[in-house]
Amino acid sequence: MLRKLKKFGPIGVSKLRKFYGGKNRKGKGLHHSARGSGKIIRVALQQLEKANLIKMKEKKGRVLSSEGTSLLERTAYVIMRSKD
């Protein structure tokens, strides 16, 4: 979720519900997209805000904070070093 916030910056619960949704298939015919659970996404975002990894941008959505960016970069560095 943090990667998506960094890449697509201010993002809200609605866009994340669409991204993490799946198929809604009832019987024959074409399937339609189903949205993901809003409460789970909202609680996860609130926990990330409490940990100071993301911050709320006024009326736009949530963006990655500097602490969140450094966490992502450090994690990516450790993963890249472990592959060598």
N, CA, C and O atoms as a CHARMM CRD file, in Angstrom:
* protein
*
  336
    1    1 MET  N      0.82300  -1.17600   0.00000 PROA 1      0.00000
    2    1 MET  CA     0.00000   0.00000   0.00000 PROA 1      0.00000
    3    1 MET  C      0.87700   1.25100   0.00000 PROA 1      0.00000
    4    1 MET  O      0.54700   2.24400  -0.64900 PROA 1      0.00000
    5    2 LEU  N      2.00400   1.20300   0.73600 PROA 2      0.00000
    6    2 LEU  CA     2.89700   2.35500   0.76700 PROA 2      0.00000
    7    2 LEU  C      3.46200   2.65200  -0.61300 PROA 2      0.00000
    8    2 LEU  O      3.60800   3.81500  -0.99000 PROA 2      0.00000
    9    3 ARG  N      3.78200   1.59800  -1.37600 PROA 3      0.00000
   10    3 ARG  CA     4.32200   1.80600  -2.71700 PROA 3      0.00000
   11    3 ARG  C      3.32500   2.51900  -3.60700 PROA 3      0.00000
   12    3 ARG  O      3.69100   3.40100  -4.38300 PROA 3      0.00000
   13    4 LYS  N      2.07600   2.13700  -3.49200 PROA 4      0.00000
   14    4 LYS  CA     1.02600   2.76400  -4.29600 PROA 4      0.00000
   15    4 LYS  C      0.87400   4.23400  -3.91300 PROA 4      0.00000
   16    4 LYS  O      0.65200   5.07400  -4.78500 PROA 4      0.00000
   17    5 LEU  N      0.99100   4.55900  -2.61900 PROA 5      0.00000
   18    5 LEU  CA     0.89800   5.93700  -2.18000 PROA 5      0.00000
   19    5 LEU  C      2.05200   6.76200  -2.73000 PROA 5      0.00000
   20    5 LEU  O      1.87200   7.91800  -3.11300 PROA 5      0.00000
   21    6 LYS  N      3.24100   6.15900  -2.76800 PROA 6      0.00000
   22    6 LYS  CA     4.40300   6.89200  -3.26800 PROA 6      0.00000
   23    6 LYS  C      4.28300   7.13200  -4.77000 PROA 6      0.00000
   24    6 LYS  O      4.57600   8.22400  -5.25700 PROA 6      0.00000
   25    7 LYS  N      3.85900   6.12600  -5.48500 PROA 7      0.00000
   26    7 LYS  CA     3.81900   6.22100  -6.93700 PROA 7      0.00000
   27    7 LYS  C      2.67700   7.10700  -7.42800 PROA 7      0.00000
   28    7 LYS  O      2.86000   7.90800  -8.34500 PROA 7      0.00000
   29    8 PHE  N      1.50000   6.96600  -6.82000 PROA 8      0.00000
   30    8 PHE  CA     0.32700   7.66200  -7.32900 PROA 8      0.00000
   31    8 PHE  C     -0.15100   8.79100  -6.42500 PROA 8      0.00000
   32    8 PHE  O     -1.27600   9.26600  -6.58100 PROA 8      0.00000
   33    9 GLY  N      0.65300   9.21300  -5.51600 PROA 9      0.00000
   34    9 GLY  CA     0.46800  10.26000  -4.55000 PROA 9      0.00000
   35    9 GLY  C     -0.84500  10.94100  -4.44600 PROA 9      0.00000
   36    9 GLY  O     -1.63600  10.33800  -5.17100 PROA 9      0.00000
   37   10 PRO  N     -1.38600  11.89600  -3.87800 PROA 10     0.00000
   38   10 PRO  CA    -2.52100  11.81000  -2.96300 PROA 10     0.00000
   39   10 PRO  C     -3.60000  10.82300  -3.43600 PROA 10     0.00000
   40   10 PRO  O     -4.15100  10.94600  -4.53000 PROA 10     0.00000
   41   11 ILE  N     -3.86800   9.87000  -2.59600 PROA 11     0.00000
   42   11 ILE  CA    -4.79600   8.79300  -2.93400 PROA 11     0.00000
   43   11 ILE  C     -5.71000   8.56600  -1.73800 PROA 11     0.00000
   44   11 ILE  O     -5.29300   8.70300  -0.58800 PROA 11     0.00000
   45   12 GLY  N     -6.94700   8.22000  -2.02100 PROA 12     0.00000
   46   12 GLY  CA    -7.92400   8.02700  -0.96100 PROA 12     0.00000
   47   12 GLY  C     -8.41300   6.59600  -0.87900 PROA 12     0.00000
   48   12 GLY  O     -7.95900   5.71600  -1.61100 PROA 12     0.00000
   49   13 VAL  N     -9.34800   6.38800   0.02600 PROA 13     0.00000
   50   13 VAL  CA    -9.89400   5.05700   0.27800 PROA 13     0.00000
   51   13 VAL  C    -10.61400   4.53000  -0.96700 PROA 13     0.00000
   52   13 VAL  O    -10.53200   3.34000  -1.27000 PROA 13     0.00000
   53   14 SER  N    -11.30800   5.39400  -1.68100 PROA 14     0.00000
   54   14 SER  CA   -12.08900   4.96600  -2.83400 PROA 14     0.00000
   55   14 SER  C    -11.20200   4.35700  -3.92700 PROA 14     0.00000
   56   14 SER  O    -11.52400   3.30200  -4.47300 PROA 14     0.00000
   57   15 LYS  N    -10.09800   5.01800  -4.24100 PROA 15     0.00000
   58   15 LYS  CA    -9.18900   4.49100  -5.26600 PROA 15     0.00000
   59   15 LYS  C     -8.53700   3.19100  -4.81300 PROA 15     0.00000
   60   15 LYS  O     -8.33600   2.28100  -5.61700 PROA 15     0.00000
   61   16 LEU  N     -8.20800   3.10200  -3.52800 PROA 16     0.00000
   62   16 LEU  CA    -7.61100   1.86800  -3.01600 PROA 16     0.00000
   63   16 LEU  C     -8.63300   0.73100  -3.01700 PROA 16     0.00000
   64   16 LEU  O     -8.26200  -0.41800  -3.25700 PROA 16     0.00000
   65   17 ARG  N     -9.90200   1.02000  -2.75600 PROA 17     0.00000
   66   17 ARG  CA   -10.94200  -0.00800  -2.82400 PROA 17     0.00000
   67   17 ARG  C    -11.04500  -0.57200  -4.23300 PROA 17     0.00000
   68   17 ARG  O    -11.22100  -1.77600  -4.42100 PROA 17     0.00000
   69   18 LYS  N    -10.93400   0.30600  -5.21700 PROA 18     0.00000
   70   18 LYS  CA   -11.01100  -0.12900  -6.60300 PROA 18     0.00000
   71   18 LYS  C     -9.79900  -0.97900  -6.97100 PROA 18     0.00000
   72   18 LYS  O     -9.93300  -1.98800  -7.66500 PROA 18     0.00000
   73   19 PHE  N     -8.61300  -0.57200  -6.50500 PROA 19     0.00000
   74   19 PHE  CA    -7.38000  -1.29000  -6.82500 PROA 19     0.00000
   75   19 PHE  C     -7.34500  -2.67100  -6.17700 PROA 19     0.00000
   76   19 PHE  O     -6.94300  -3.64000  -6.82100 PROA 19     0.00000
   77   20 TYR  N     -7.75600  -2.77600  -4.92100 PROA 20     0.00000
   78   20 TYR  CA    -7.68000  -4.04100  -4.19200 PROA 20     0.00000
   79   20 TYR  C     -8.95500  -4.88100  -4.32000 PROA 20     0.00000
   80   20 TYR  O     -9.08900  -5.89200  -3.63100 PROA 20     0.00000
   81   21 GLY  N     -9.87200  -4.49100  -5.16900 PROA 21     0.00000
   82   21 GLY  CA   -11.08800  -5.26700  -5.39400 PROA 21     0.00000
   83   21 GLY  C    -10.80100  -6.47900  -6.26200 PROA 21     0.00000
   84   21 GLY  O     -9.65300  -6.73800  -6.62200 PROA 21     0.00000
   85   22 GLY  N    -11.83000  -7.20800  -6.59200 PROA 22     0.00000
   86   22 GLY  CA   -11.66300  -8.41500  -7.39600 PROA 22     0.00000
   87   22 GLY  C    -12.81500  -8.58900  -8.36000 PROA 22     0.00000
   88   22 GLY  O    -13.44000  -7.61900  -8.78900 PROA 22     0.00000
   89   23 LYS  N    -13.09000  -9.84700  -8.69900 PROA 23     0.00000
   90   23 LYS  CA   -14.17200 -10.16500  -9.62300 PROA 23     0.00000
   91   23 LYS  C    -15.46800 -10.39400  -8.86200 PROA 23     0.00000
   92   23 LYS  O    -15.46900 -10.94200  -7.76000 PROA 23     0.00000
   93   24 ASN  N    -16.55400  -9.97300  -9.45600 PROA 24     0.00000
   94   24 ASN  CA   -17.87600 -10.25800  -8.92200 PROA 24     0.00000
   95   24 ASN  C    -18.59800 -11.06200  -9.98800 PROA 24     0.00000
   96   24 ASN  O    -19.11600 -10.50200 -10.95400 PROA 24     0.00000
   97   25 ARG  N    -18.63200 -12.35600  -9.81200 PROA 25     0.00000
   98   25 ARG  CA   -19.19700 -13.22000 -10.84000 PROA 25     0.00000
   99   25 ARG  C    -20.36700 -14.00400 -10.25500 PROA 25     0.00000
  100   25 ARG  O    -20.20900 -14.75600  -9.29300 PROA 25     0.00000
  101   26 LYS  N    -21.52200 -13.81700 -10.83900 PROA 26     0.00000
  102   26 LYS  CA   -22.71900 -14.52600 -10.37100 PROA 26     0.00000
  103   26 LYS  C    -23.32600 -15.26300 -11.54800 PROA 26     0.00000
  104   26 LYS  O    -24.09100 -14.68300 -12.31800 PROA 26     0.00000
  105   27 GLY  N    -22.99600 -16.52300 -11.69400 PROA 27     0.00000
  106   27 GLY  CA   -23.55700 -17.34000 -12.76500 PROA 27     0.00000
  107   27 GLY  C    -22.88100 -17.10100 -14.10000 PROA 27     0.00000
  108   27 GLY  O    -21.70900 -16.72800 -14.16600 PROA 27     0.00000
  109   28 LYS  N    -23.64000 -17.32200 -15.16300 PROA 28     0.00000
  110   28 LYS  CA   -23.09400 -17.17800 -16.50700 PROA 28     0.00000
  111   28 LYS  C    -22.92500 -15.70500 -16.86300 PROA 28     0.00000
  112   28 LYS  O    -23.44400 -14.81600 -16.18800 PROA 28     0.00000
  113   29 GLY  N    -22.20100 -15.48200 -17.91900 PROA 29     0.00000
  114   29 GLY  CA   -22.07200 -14.12700 -18.43600 PROA 29     0.00000
  115   29 GLY  C    -20.78400 -13.46200 -17.99300 PROA 29     0.00000
  116   29 GLY  O    -19.93400 -14.07100 -17.34400 PROA 29     0.00000
  117   30 LEU  N    -20.66800 -12.22500 -18.35200 PROA 30     0.00000
  118   30 LEU  CA   -19.46200 -11.46100 -18.04500 PROA 30     0.00000
  119   30 LEU  C    -19.40800 -11.12500 -16.56300 PROA 30     0.00000
  120   30 LEU  O    -20.43700 -10.93900 -15.91500 PROA 30     0.00000
  121   31 HSD  N    -18.19900 -11.05200 -16.04300 PROA 31     0.00000
  122   31 HSD  CA   -18.06700 -10.65700 -14.64600 PROA 31     0.00000
  123   31 HSD  C    -17.89600  -9.13900 -14.57300 PROA 31     0.00000
  124   31 HSD  O    -17.47800  -8.50200 -15.53900 PROA 31     0.00000
  125   32 HSD  N    -18.21600  -8.59100 -13.44800 PROA 32     0.00000
  126   32 HSD  CA   -18.04100  -7.17100 -13.18800 PROA 32     0.00000
  127   32 HSD  C    -17.05400  -7.03600 -12.04800 PROA 32     0.00000
  128   32 HSD  O    -16.82600  -7.98300 -11.29500 PROA 32     0.00000
  129   33 SER  N    -16.47300  -5.86600 -11.92400 PROA 33     0.00000
  130   33 SER  CA   -15.49700  -5.68100 -10.86100 PROA 33     0.00000
  131   33 SER  C    -16.20900  -5.41200  -9.53800 PROA 33     0.00000
  132   33 SER  O    -17.24400  -4.74700  -9.49100 PROA 33     0.00000
  133   34 ALA  N    -15.63700  -5.93900  -8.48500 PROA 34     0.00000
  134   34 ALA  CA   -16.15000  -5.71300  -7.14400 PROA 34     0.00000
  135   34 ALA  C    -15.13100  -4.87900  -6.38800 PROA 34     0.00000
  136   34 ALA  O    -13.92900  -4.99700  -6.62500 PROA 34     0.00000
  137   35 ARG  N    -15.59800  -4.05000  -5.49400 PROA 35     0.00000
  138   35 ARG  CA   -14.69000  -3.20700  -4.71600 PROA 35     0.00000
  139   35 ARG  C    -14.22300  -3.94500  -3.46600 PROA 35     0.00000
  140   35 ARG  O    -14.91800  -4.81200  -2.93600 PROA 35     0.00000
  141   36 GLY  N    -13.03400  -3.58100  -3.01400 PROA 36     0.00000
  142   36 GLY  CA   -12.48600  -4.16900  -1.79800 PROA 36     0.00000
  143   36 GLY  C    -13.16800  -3.58400  -0.56600 PROA 36     0.00000
  144   36 GLY  O    -13.98700  -2.67100  -0.67000 PROA 36     0.00000
  145   37 SER  N    -12.82400  -4.11400   0.58400 PROA 37     0.00000
  146   37 SER  CA   -13.42600  -3.67900   1.83300 PROA 37     0.00000
  147   37 SER  C    -12.88200  -2.31400   2.24100 PROA 37     0.00000
  148   37 SER  O    -11.67400  -2.12800   2.38600 PROA 37     0.00000
  149   38 GLY  N    -13.80100  -1.35800   2.42400 PROA 38     0.00000
  150   38 GLY  CA   -13.39700  -0.00700   2.77800 PROA 38     0.00000
  151   38 GLY  C    -12.90800   0.11100   4.20400 PROA 38     0.00000
  152   38 GLY  O    -11.98600   0.87800   4.48100 PROA 38     0.00000
  153   39 LYS  N    -13.51200  -0.63900   5.11600 PROA 39     0.00000
  154   39 LYS  CA   -13.12600  -0.52200   6.52000 PROA 39     0.00000
  155   39 LYS  C    -11.70800  -1.01100   6.74000 PROA 39     0.00000
  156   39 LYS  O    -10.94500  -0.39000   7.48000 PROA 39     0.00000
  157   40 ILE  N    -11.34600  -2.11700   6.10600 PROA 40     0.00000
  158   40 ILE  CA    -9.99800  -2.66100   6.26900 PROA 40     0.00000
  159   40 ILE  C     -8.96400  -1.66200   5.74700 PROA 40     0.00000
  160   40 ILE  O     -7.93800  -1.43600   6.38800 PROA 40     0.00000
  161   41 ILE  N     -9.23300  -1.06700   4.59000 PROA 41     0.00000
  162   41 ILE  CA    -8.30500  -0.09000   4.01200 PROA 41     0.00000
  163   41 ILE  C     -8.23700   1.15000   4.88800 PROA 41     0.00000
  164   41 ILE  O     -7.15100   1.67500   5.13600 PROA 41     0.00000
  165   42 ARG  N     -9.39200   1.62700   5.36100 PROA 42     0.00000
  166   42 ARG  CA    -9.42900   2.83000   6.19500 PROA 42     0.00000
  167   42 ARG  C     -8.65800   2.63000   7.49200 PROA 42     0.00000
  168   42 ARG  O     -7.90800   3.51500   7.90600 PROA 42     0.00000
  169   43 VAL  N     -8.83200   1.48100   8.14000 PROA 43     0.00000
  170   43 VAL  CA    -8.13000   1.19800   9.39900 PROA 43     0.00000
  171   43 VAL  C     -6.62500   1.08200   9.15100 PROA 43     0.00000
  172   43 VAL  O     -5.82600   1.56600   9.95300 PROA 43     0.00000
  173   44 ALA  N     -6.23400   0.44100   8.04000 PROA 44     0.00000
  174   44 ALA  CA    -4.81500   0.32800   7.70900 PROA 44     0.00000
  175   44 ALA  C     -4.19200   1.70700   7.49300 PROA 44     0.00000
  176   44 ALA  O     -3.08300   1.97200   7.95500 PROA 44     0.00000
  177   45 LEU  N     -4.91300   2.58200   6.78700 PROA 45     0.00000
  178   45 LEU  CA    -4.40500   3.94200   6.56300 PROA 45     0.00000
  179   45 LEU  C     -4.31000   4.72300   7.87700 PROA 45     0.00000
  180   45 LEU  O     -3.36500   5.48400   8.08300 PROA 45     0.00000
  181   46 GLN  N     -5.27900   4.53600   8.75000 PROA 46     0.00000
  182   46 GLN  CA    -5.23100   5.21300  10.04700 PROA 46     0.00000
  183   46 GLN  C     -4.04800   4.73000  10.87700 PROA 46     0.00000
  184   46 GLN  O     -3.42200   5.52600  11.57600 PROA 46     0.00000
  185   47 GLN  N     -3.73100   3.43600  10.81200 PROA 47     0.00000
  186   47 GLN  CA    -2.58400   2.91300  11.53600 PROA 47     0.00000
  187   47 GLN  C     -1.27500   3.44400  10.96000 PROA 47     0.00000
  188   47 GLN  O     -0.33900   3.73900  11.70300 PROA 47     0.00000
  189   48 LEU  N     -1.21200   3.56500   9.63000 PROA 48     0.00000
  190   48 LEU  CA    -0.01900   4.13900   9.00800 PROA 48     0.00000
  191   48 LEU  C      0.13600   5.61200   9.37200 PROA 48     0.00000
  192   48 LEU  O      1.25700   6.09000   9.54300 PROA 48     0.00000
  193   49 GLU  N     -0.97300   6.33300   9.49100 PROA 49     0.00000
  194   49 GLU  CA    -0.90900   7.72800   9.92800 PROA 49     0.00000
  195   49 GLU  C     -0.42200   7.83400  11.36400 PROA 49     0.00000
  196   49 GLU  O      0.36400   8.72000  11.69600 PROA 49     0.00000
  197   50 LYS  N     -0.89000   6.93300  12.20800 PROA 50     0.00000
  198   50 LYS  CA    -0.48500   6.93900  13.61300 PROA 50     0.00000
  199   50 LYS  C      1.01100   6.64700  13.76200 PROA 50     0.00000
  200   50 LYS  O      1.66100   7.14500  14.68100 PROA 50     0.00000
  201   51 ALA  N      1.54700   5.83000  12.84200 PROA 51     0.00000
  202   51 ALA  CA     2.97800   5.50000  12.85600 PROA 51     0.00000
  203   51 ALA  C      3.80800   6.55200  12.11600 PROA 51     0.00000
  204   51 ALA  O      5.01600   6.38000  11.95200 PROA 51     0.00000
  205   52 ASN  N      3.17300   7.63700  11.66800 PROA 52     0.00000
  206   52 ASN  CA     3.82500   8.73900  10.95100 PROA 52     0.00000
  207   52 ASN  C      4.48500   8.30500   9.64400 PROA 52     0.00000
  208   52 ASN  O      5.50500   8.87300   9.25400 PROA 52     0.00000
  209   53 LEU  N      3.92200   7.31400   8.96700 PROA 53     0.00000
  210   53 LEU  CA     4.45100   6.87900   7.67800 PROA 53     0.00000
  211   53 LEU  C      3.72500   7.55300   6.52500 PROA 53     0.00000
  212   53 LEU  O      4.28200   7.69300   5.43600 PROA 53     0.00000
  213   54 ILE  N      2.48100   7.97200   6.75700 PROA 54     0.00000
  214   54 ILE  CA     1.74700   8.74400   5.75300 PROA 54     0.00000
  215   54 ILE  C      1.12400   9.94100   6.45100 PROA 54     0.00000
  216   54 ILE  O      0.99000   9.96300   7.67400 PROA 54     0.00000
  217   55 LYS  N      0.74700  10.93300   5.66100 PROA 55     0.00000
  218   55 LYS  CA     0.07700  12.10000   6.23000 PROA 55     0.00000
  219   55 LYS  C     -1.08200  12.49700   5.33500 PROA 55     0.00000
  220   55 LYS  O     -1.09900  12.19700   4.14100 PROA 55     0.00000
  221   56 MET  N     -2.03700  13.16800   5.92500 PROA 56     0.00000
  222   56 MET  CA    -3.23900  13.58600   5.21100 PROA 56     0.00000
  223   56 MET  C     -2.97200  14.91300   4.51700 PROA 56     0.00000
  224   56 MET  O     -2.47800  15.85700   5.13400 PROA 56     0.00000
  225   57 LYS  N     -3.29900  14.98000   3.24400 PROA 57     0.00000
  226   57 LYS  CA    -3.22200  16.23200   2.50400 PROA 57     0.00000
  227   57 LYS  C     -4.63000  16.78300   2.44400 PROA 57     0.00000
  228   57 LYS  O     -5.57300  16.05000   2.14500 PROA 57     0.00000
  229   58 GLU  N     -4.78400  18.05700   2.72100 PROA 58     0.00000
  230   58 GLU  CA    -6.09600  18.65200   2.87800 PROA 58     0.00000
  231   58 GLU  C     -6.98300  18.45100   1.65400 PROA 58     0.00000
  232   58 GLU  O     -6.65800  18.92600   0.56600 PROA 58     0.00000
  233   59 LYS  N     -8.09400  17.75200   1.82700 PROA 59     0.00000
  234   59 LYS  CA    -9.12100  17.50900   0.80300 PROA 59     0.00000
  235   59 LYS  C     -8.60000  16.80400  -0.44300 PROA 59     0.00000
  236   59 LYS  O     -9.29300  16.80400  -1.46100 PROA 59     0.00000
  237   60 LYS  N     -7.42800  16.21200  -0.41100 PROA 60     0.00000
  238   60 LYS  CA    -6.86500  15.54700  -1.59000 PROA 60     0.00000
  239   60 LYS  C     -6.69900  14.04700  -1.36700 PROA 60     0.00000
  240   60 LYS  O     -6.89800  13.25900  -2.29100 PROA 60     0.00000
  241   61 GLY  N     -6.33900  13.65000  -0.16000 PROA 61     0.00000
  242   61 GLY  CA    -6.07800  12.25300   0.12500 PROA 61     0.00000
  243   61 GLY  C     -4.84500  12.12300   1.00100 PROA 61     0.00000
  244   61 GLY  O     -4.46400  13.06500   1.69600 PROA 61     0.00000
  245   62 ARG  N     -4.23800  10.98300   0.96700 PROA 62     0.00000
  246   62 ARG  CA    -3.06500  10.73800   1.80100 PROA 62     0.00000
  247   62 ARG  C     -1.82400  10.61800   0.93700 PROA 62     0.00000
  248   62 ARG  O     -1.87300  10.08900  -0.17400 PROA 62     0.00000
  249   63 VAL  N     -0.71300  11.11500   1.45800 PROA 63     0.00000
  250   63 VAL  CA     0.57200  11.03800   0.76500 PROA 63     0.00000
  251   63 VAL  C      1.60600  10.45300   1.71700 PROA 63     0.00000
  252   63 VAL  O      1.42500  10.45500   2.93400 PROA 63     0.00000
  253   64 LEU  N      2.67500   9.96200   1.14600 PROA 64     0.00000
  254   64 LEU  CA     3.76100   9.36100   1.92400 PROA 64     0.00000
  255   64 LEU  C      4.56700  10.45600   2.60800 PROA 64     0.00000
  256   64 LEU  O      4.89900  11.46400   1.98400 PROA 64     0.00000
  257   65 SER  N      4.88200  10.26700   3.88100 PROA 65     0.00000
  258   65 SER  CA     5.70100  11.24100   4.59900 PROA 65     0.00000
  259   65 SER  C      7.17500  10.93200   4.36000 PROA 65     0.00000
  260   65 SER  O      7.50800   9.92600   3.73400 PROA 65     0.00000
  261   66 SER  N      8.04100  11.78000   4.84900 PROA 66     0.00000
  262   66 SER  CA     9.48000  11.55900   4.66600 PROA 66     0.00000
  263   66 SER  C      9.94000  10.29600   5.39500 PROA 66     0.00000
  264   66 SER  O     10.82400   9.58700   4.91500 PROA 66     0.00000
  265   67 GLU  N      9.34100  10.01500   6.55200 PROA 67     0.00000
  266   67 GLU  CA     9.68000   8.78500   7.27800 PROA 67     0.00000
  267   67 GLU  C      9.24700   7.54700   6.49200 PROA 67     0.00000
  268   67 GLU  O      9.96000   6.54400   6.46600 PROA 67     0.00000
  269   68 GLY  N      8.08700   7.61800   5.85900 PROA 68     0.00000
  270   68 GLY  CA     7.60300   6.50600   5.04300 PROA 68     0.00000
  271   68 GLY  C      8.48300   6.27200   3.83100 PROA 68     0.00000
  272   68 GLY  O      8.75900   5.12900   3.46700 PROA 68     0.00000
  273   69 THR  N      8.92800   7.36200   3.20100 PROA 69     0.00000
  274   69 THR  CA     9.80700   7.25200   2.04900 PROA 69     0.00000
  275   69 THR  C     11.13300   6.60400   2.44000 PROA 69     0.00000
  276   69 THR  O     11.63300   5.72900   1.73500 PROA 69     0.00000
  277   70 SER  N     11.70000   7.03700   3.56500 PROA 70     0.00000
  278   70 SER  CA    12.97900   6.45300   3.98700 PROA 70     0.00000
  279   70 SER  C     12.82700   4.98700   4.35800 PROA 70     0.00000
  280   70 SER  O     13.73800   4.19600   4.11500 PROA 70     0.00000
  281   71 LEU  N     11.68700   4.60600   4.94500 PROA 71     0.00000
  282   71 LEU  CA    11.44100   3.19500   5.26000 PROA 71     0.00000
  283   71 LEU  C     11.39800   2.35500   3.98700 PROA 71     0.00000
  284   71 LEU  O     11.98800   1.27600   3.93300 PROA 71     0.00000
  285   72 LEU  N     10.70400   2.84600   2.96500 PROA 72     0.00000
  286   72 LEU  CA    10.64000   2.12100   1.69000 PROA 72     0.00000
  287   72 LEU  C     12.01500   1.98700   1.05100 PROA 72     0.00000
  288   72 LEU  O     12.37300   0.92000   0.55200 PROA 72     0.00000
  289   73 GLU  N     12.78300   3.06700   1.06700 PROA 73     0.00000
  290   73 GLU  CA    14.10200   3.03900   0.44000 PROA 73     0.00000
  291   73 GLU  C     15.05800   2.11200   1.18400 PROA 73     0.00000
  292   73 GLU  O     15.82800   1.38000   0.56100 PROA 73     0.00000
  293   74 ARG  N     15.01100   2.14100   2.53100 PROA 74     0.00000
  294   74 ARG  CA    15.87100   1.24000   3.31000 PROA 74     0.00000
  295   74 ARG  C     15.51300  -0.21700   3.07100 PROA 74     0.00000
  296   74 ARG  O     16.39500  -1.06600   2.93700 PROA 74     0.00000
  297   75 THR  N     14.20700  -0.50600   3.01800 PROA 75     0.00000
  298   75 THR  CA    13.75400  -1.87200   2.77800 PROA 75     0.00000
  299   75 THR  C     14.18200  -2.35100   1.39800 PROA 75     0.00000
  300   75 THR  O     14.64100  -3.48300   1.24800 PROA 75     0.00000
  301   76 ALA  N     14.03400  -1.49300   0.38500 PROA 76     0.00000
  302   76 ALA  CA    14.46000  -1.85000  -0.96700 PROA 76     0.00000
  303   76 ALA  C     15.96300  -2.09100  -1.02000 PROA 76     0.00000
  304   76 ALA  O     16.42100  -3.00100  -1.71100 PROA 76     0.00000
  305   77 TYR  N     16.73100  -1.28700  -0.29800 PROA 77     0.00000
  306   77 TYR  CA    18.18300  -1.44600  -0.25900 PROA 77     0.00000
  307   77 TYR  C     18.56900  -2.79400   0.35800 PROA 77     0.00000
  308   77 TYR  O     19.44000  -3.49100  -0.16200 PROA 77     0.00000
  309   78 VAL  N     17.91800  -3.15800   1.46400 PROA 78     0.00000
  310   78 VAL  CA    18.20900  -4.43700   2.12600 PROA 78     0.00000
  311   78 VAL  C     17.87000  -5.60500   1.20400 PROA 78     0.00000
  312   78 VAL  O     18.62000  -6.57900   1.13600 PROA 78     0.00000
  313   79 ILE  N     16.75400  -5.51600   0.49900 PROA 79     0.00000
  314   79 ILE  CA    16.35800  -6.59200  -0.41500 PROA 79     0.00000
  315   79 ILE  C     17.35300  -6.71200  -1.55400 PROA 79     0.00000
  316   79 ILE  O     17.74000  -7.82300  -1.91600 PROA 79     0.00000
  317   80 MET  N     17.77300  -5.59800  -2.12400 PROA 80     0.00000
  318   80 MET  CA    18.73300  -5.62700  -3.22300 PROA 80     0.00000
  319   80 MET  C     20.08700  -6.18400  -2.77600 PROA 80     0.00000
  320   80 MET  O     20.73900  -6.91200  -3.52400 PROA 80     0.00000
  321   81 ARG  N     20.49800  -5.84500  -1.57400 PROA 81     0.00000
  322   81 ARG  CA    21.77100  -6.34100  -1.03600 PROA 81     0.00000
  323   81 ARG  C     21.70800  -7.84500  -0.75900 PROA 81     0.00000
  324   81 ARG  O     22.71200  -8.54400  -0.89900 PROA 81     0.00000
  325   82 SER  N     20.54300  -8.33800  -0.36900 PROA 82     0.00000
  326   82 SER  CA    20.42200  -9.76400  -0.04400 PROA 82     0.00000
  327   82 SER  C     20.42700 -10.61900  -1.31300 PROA 82     0.00000
  328   82 SER  O     20.77600 -11.79800  -1.25100 PROA 82     0.00000
  329   83 LYS  N     20.04800 -10.05300  -2.45800 PROA 83     0.00000
  330   83 LYS  CA    20.04200 -10.81700  -3.71200 PROA 83     0.00000
  331   83 LYS  C     21.44700 -11.01100  -4.26800 PROA 83     0.00000
  332   83 LYS  O     21.69700 -11.97400  -4.99200 PROA 83     0.00000
  333   84 ASP  N     22.36200 -10.11000  -3.93800 PROA 84     0.00000
  334   84 ASP  CA    23.73600 -10.20800  -4.47900 PROA 84     0.00000
  335   84 ASP  C     24.56900 -11.26300  -3.82700 PROA 84     0.00000
  336   84 ASP  O     25.73200 -11.44300  -4.18900 PROA 84     0.00000
